[in-house]
Amino acid sequence: MSSTDADIRKVRLSDPSQGGASIRPDESLVIDNSNAQKQRQIFERFGRTYRAGEFVFKEGDIGREMFIIQEGQVKLIKKIRGERRVIETVGAGDFFGEMAILNSRPRSLTAEAASDVKLLIFPPETFEALVVSNTGLAHRIIRTLAGRLQNADNHIENLLYLDVESKLVNALLKLLDTTGIPEKGGIRLDLTPTELAEKVSLTADQVKRVMLELGKNGVIQIQKKALLVPDTAKLEKALTYLDMRAELQFAKSQKEPL
């Protein structure tokens, strides 16, 4: 979602600081960076600043507010088998925390400021007013939830791979499809080895080792804080090869005497 997308706008809301009183029309919510004055007004009522590395909330916390990012980025993190896993990084104009409103259950993820961030924080009644009053926002919420469900499916699929190389190559293919940036010479992913490692539950050293191997074979090009995939077909062939290798190793292990 883009911060310049003004689907969320001109909605009469409840102001928690005034016991639920309606905001006047001239103080309606506008998530639109082109209107700096309106941004300041709404931040004064609903805003809070977090420094990079601060937690907005943690997995298991009780809370029923939703959050819209006015500036900065937030990591959504889940612990899987005791390992920290970055499920998604969201930025200006995006929202998170809505699941606690929808299912009235404790937080299922941890939200951590990836940079200094300004958040707008809304209680359940405000969230409901936004959805009811703006069909554009309702559609965006549905699309966002569908996208997060697809991300969850991708993570589950990646868990089925046992070797480091397959996990990483499969994750790269998924990321290219969802967040890759087409440019001259291929598709770019703006990720450091550490950020990539968090997404696939590997160590940074494991990721660096596999990336160096892929780089030597011309499958990827390693750049500063990014990597470029000149031809996704080569990456797909690499995963096919790794699948075949794993199957042969499994078949061999089944034939070996105990």
Secondary structure as a PSIPRED ss2 file (coil, helix, strand):
# PSIPRED VFORMAT (PSIPRED V4.0)

   1 M C   1.000  0.000  0.000
   2 S C   1.000  0.000  0.000
   3 S C   1.000  0.000  0.000
   4 T C   1.000  0.000  0.000
   5 D C   1.000  0.000  0.000
   6 A C   1.000  0.000  0.000
   7 D C   1.000  0.000  0.000
   8 I C   1.000  0.000  0.000
   9 R E   0.000  0.000  1.000
  10 K C   1.000  0.000  0.000
  11 V C   1.000  0.000  0.000
  12 R C   1.000  0.000  0.000
  13 L C   1.000  0.000  0.000
  14 S E   0.000  0.000  1.000
  15 D E   0.000  0.000  1.000
  16 P H   0.000  1.000  0.000
  17 S H   0.000  1.000  0.000
  18 Q H   0.000  1.000  0.000
  19 G C   1.000  0.000  0.000
  20 G C   1.000  0.000  0.000
  21 A E   0.000  0.000  1.000
  22 S E   0.000  0.000  1.000
  23 I C   1.000  0.000  0.000
  24 R C   1.000  0.000  0.000
  25 P H   0.000  1.000  0.000
  26 D H   0.000  1.000  0.000
  27 E H   0.000  1.000  0.000
  28 S C   1.000  0.000  0.000
  29 L C   1.000  0.000  0.000
  30 V E   0.000  0.000  1.000
  31 I C   1.000  0.000  0.000
  32 D C   1.000  0.000  0.000
  33 N C   1.000  0.000  0.000
  34 S C   1.000  0.000  0.000
  35 N C   1.000  0.000  0.000
  36 A H   0.000  1.000  0.000
  37 Q H   0.000  1.000  0.000
  38 K H   0.000  1.000  0.000
  39 Q H   0.000  1.000  0.000
  40 R H   0.000  1.000  0.000
  41 Q H   0.000  1.000  0.000
  42 I H   0.000  1.000  0.000
  43 F H   0.000  1.000  0.000
  44 E H   0.000  1.000  0.000
  45 R H   0.000  1.000  0.000
  46 F H   0.000  1.000  0.000
  47 G E   0.000  0.000  1.000
  48 R E   0.000  0.000  1.000
  49 T E   0.000  0.000  1.000
  50 Y E   0.000  0.000  1.000
  51 R C   1.000  0.000  0.000
  52 A C   1.000  0.000  0.000
  53 G C   1.000  0.000  0.000
  54 E C   1.000  0.000  0.000
  55 F E   0.000  0.000  1.000
  56 V E   0.000  0.000  1.000
  57 F E   0.000  0.000  1.000
  58 K C   1.000  0.000  0.000
  59 E C   1.000  0.000  0.000
  60 G C   1.000  0.000  0.000
  61 D C   1.000  0.000  0.000
  62 I C   1.000  0.000  0.000
  63 G C   1.000  0.000  0.000
  64 R C   1.000  0.000  0.000
  65 E C   1.000  0.000  0.000
  66 M E   0.000  0.000  1.000
  67 F E   0.000  0.000  1.000
  68 I E   0.000  0.000  1.000
  69 I E   0.000  0.000  1.000
  70 Q E   0.000  0.000  1.000
  71 E E   0.000  0.000  1.000
  72 G C   1.000  0.000  0.000
  73 Q C   1.000  0.000  0.000
  74 V E   0.000  0.000  1.000
  75 K E   0.000  0.000  1.000
  76 L E   0.000  0.000  1.000
  77 I E   0.000  0.000  1.000
  78 K E   0.000  0.000  1.000
  79 K E   0.000  0.000  1.000
  80 I E   0.000  0.000  1.000
  81 R C   1.000  0.000  0.000
  82 G C   1.000  0.000  0.000
  83 E E   0.000  0.000  1.000
  84 R E   0.000  0.000  1.000
  85 R E   0.000  0.000  1.000
  86 V E   0.000  0.000  1.000
  87 I E   0.000  0.000  1.000
  88 E E   0.000  0.000  1.000
  89 T E   0.000  0.000  1.000
  90 V E   0.000  0.000  1.000
  91 G C   1.000  0.000  0.000
  92 A C   1.000  0.000  0.000
  93 G C   1.000  0.000  0.000
  94 D C   1.000  0.000  0.000
  95 F E   0.000  0.000  1.000
  96 F E   0.000  0.000  1.000
  97 G C   1.000  0.000  0.000
  98 E C   1.000  0.000  0.000
  99 M H   0.000  1.000  0.000
 100 A H   0.000  1.000  0.000
 101 I H   0.000  1.000  0.000
 102 L H   0.000  1.000  0.000
 103 N H   0.000  1.000  0.000
 104 S C   1.000  0.000  0.000
 105 R C   1.000  0.000  0.000
 106 P C   1.000  0.000  0.000
 107 R C   1.000  0.000  0.000
 108 S C   1.000  0.000  0.000
 109 L C   1.000  0.000  0.000
 110 T E   0.000  0.000  1.000
 111 A E   0.000  0.000  1.000
 112 E E   0.000  0.000  1.000
 113 A E   0.000  0.000  1.000
 114 A C   1.000  0.000  0.000
 115 S C   1.000  0.000  0.000
 116 D C   1.000  0.000  0.000
 117 V E   0.000  0.000  1.000
 118 K E   0.000  0.000  1.000
 119 L E   0.000  0.000  1.000
 120 L E   0.000  0.000  1.000
 121 I E   0.000  0.000  1.000
 122 F E   0.000  0.000  1.000
 123 P C   1.000  0.000  0.000
 124 P H   0.000  1.000  0.000
 125 E H   0.000  1.000  0.000
 126 T H   0.000  1.000  0.000
 127 F H   0.000  1.000  0.000
 128 E H   0.000  1.000  0.000
 129 A H   0.000  1.000  0.000
 130 L H   0.000  1.000  0.000
 131 V H   0.000  1.000  0.000
 132 V H   0.000  1.000  0.000
 133 S H   0.000  1.000  0.000
 134 N C   1.000  0.000  0.000
 135 T H   0.000  1.000  0.000
 136 G H   0.000  1.000  0.000
 137 L H   0.000  1.000  0.000
 138 A H   0.000  1.000  0.000
 139 H H   0.000  1.000  0.000
 140 R H   0.000  1.000  0.000
 141 I H   0.000  1.000  0.000
 142 I H   0.000  1.000  0.000
 143 R H   0.000  1.000  0.000
 144 T H   0.000  1.000  0.000
 145 L H   0.000  1.000  0.000
 146 A H   0.000  1.000  0.000
 147 G H   0.000  1.000  0.000
 148 R H   0.000  1.000  0.000
 149 L H   0.000  1.000  0.000
 150 Q H   0.000  1.000  0.000
 151 N H   0.000  1.000  0.000
 152 A H   0.000  1.000  0.000
 153 D H   0.000  1.000  0.000
 154 N H   0.000  1.000  0.000
 155 H H   0.000  1.000  0.000
 156 I H   0.000  1.000  0.000
 157 E H   0.000  1.000  0.000
 158 N H   0.000  1.000  0.000
 159 L H   0.000  1.000  0.000
 160 L C   1.000  0.000  0.000
 161 Y C   1.000  0.000  0.000
 162 L C   1.000  0.000  0.000
 163 D C   1.000  0.000  0.000
 164 V H   0.000  1.000  0.000
 165 E H   0.000  1.000  0.000
 166 S H   0.000  1.000  0.000
 167 K H   0.000  1.000  0.000
 168 L H   0.000  1.000  0.000
 169 V H   0.000  1.000  0.000
 170 N H   0.000  1.000  0.000
 171 A H   0.000  1.000  0.000
 172 L H   0.000  1.000  0.000
 173 L H   0.000  1.000  0.000
 174 K H   0.000  1.000  0.000
 175 L H   0.000  1.000  0.000
 176 L H   0.000  1.000  0.000
 177 D H   0.000  1.000  0.000
 178 T H   0.000  1.000  0.000
 179 T H   0.000  1.000  0.000
 180 G C   1.000  0.000  0.000
 181 I E   0.000  0.000  1.000
 182 P E   0.000  0.000  1.000
 183 E E   0.000  0.000  1.000
 184 K C   1.000  0.000  0.000
 185 G C   1.000  0.000  0.000
 186 G E   0.000  0.000  1.000
 187 I E   0.000  0.000  1.000
 188 R E   0.000  0.000  1.000
 189 L E   0.000  0.000  1.000
 190 D C   1.000  0.000  0.000
 191 L C   1.000  0.000  0.000
 192 T C   1.000  0.000  0.000
 193 P H   0.000  1.000  0.000
 194 T H   0.000  1.000  0.000
 195 E H   0.000  1.000  0.000
 196 L H   0.000  1.000  0.000
 197 A H   0.000  1.000  0.000
 198 E H   0.000  1.000  0.000
 199 K H   0.000  1.000  0.000
 200 V H   0.000  1.000  0.000
 201 S C   1.000  0.000  0.000
 202 L C   1.000  0.000  0.000
 203 T C   1.000  0.000  0.000
 204 A H   0.000  1.000  0.000
 205 D H   0.000  1.000  0.000
 206 Q H   0.000  1.000  0.000
 207 V H   0.000  1.000  0.000
 208 K H   0.000  1.000  0.000
 209 R H   0.000  1.000  0.000
 210 V H   0.000  1.000  0.000
 211 M H   0.000  1.000  0.000
 212 L H   0.000  1.000  0.000
 213 E H   0.000  1.000  0.000
 214 L H   0.000  1.000  0.000
 215 G H   0.000  1.000  0.000
 216 K H   0.000  1.000  0.000
 217 N C   1.000  0.000  0.000
 218 G C   1.000  0.000  0.000
 219 V C   1.000  0.000  0.000
 220 I C   1.000  0.000  0.000
 221 Q E   0.000  0.000  1.000
 222 I E   0.000  0.000  1.000
 223 Q E   0.000  0.000  1.000
 224 K C   1.000  0.000  0.000
 225 K C   1.000  0.000  0.000
 226 A E   0.000  0.000  1.000
 227 L E   0.000  0.000  1.000
 228 L E   0.000  0.000  1.000
 229 V E   0.000  0.000  1.000
 230 P C   1.000  0.000  0.000
 231 D C   1.000  0.000  0.000
 232 T H   0.000  1.000  0.000
 233 A H   0.000  1.000  0.000
 234 K H   0.000  1.000  0.000
 235 L H   0.000  1.000  0.000
 236 E H   0.000  1.000  0.000
 237 K H   0.000  1.000  0.000
 238 A H   0.000  1.000  0.000
 239 L H   0.000  1.000  0.000
 240 T H   0.000  1.000  0.000
 241 Y H   0.000  1.000  0.000
 242 L H   0.000  1.000  0.000
 243 D H   0.000  1.000  0.000
 244 M H   0.000  1.000  0.000
 245 R H   0.000  1.000  0.000
 246 A H   0.000  1.000  0.000
 247 E H   0.000  1.000  0.000
 248 L H   0.000  1.000  0.000
 249 Q H   0.000  1.000  0.000
 250 F H   0.000  1.000  0.000
 251 A H   0.000  1.000  0.000
 252 K H   0.000  1.000  0.000
 253 S H   0.000  1.000  0.000
 254 Q H   0.000  1.000  0.000
 255 K H   0.000  1.000  0.000
 256 E C   1.000  0.000  0.000
 257 P C   1.000  0.000  0.000
 258 L C   1.000  0.000  0.000
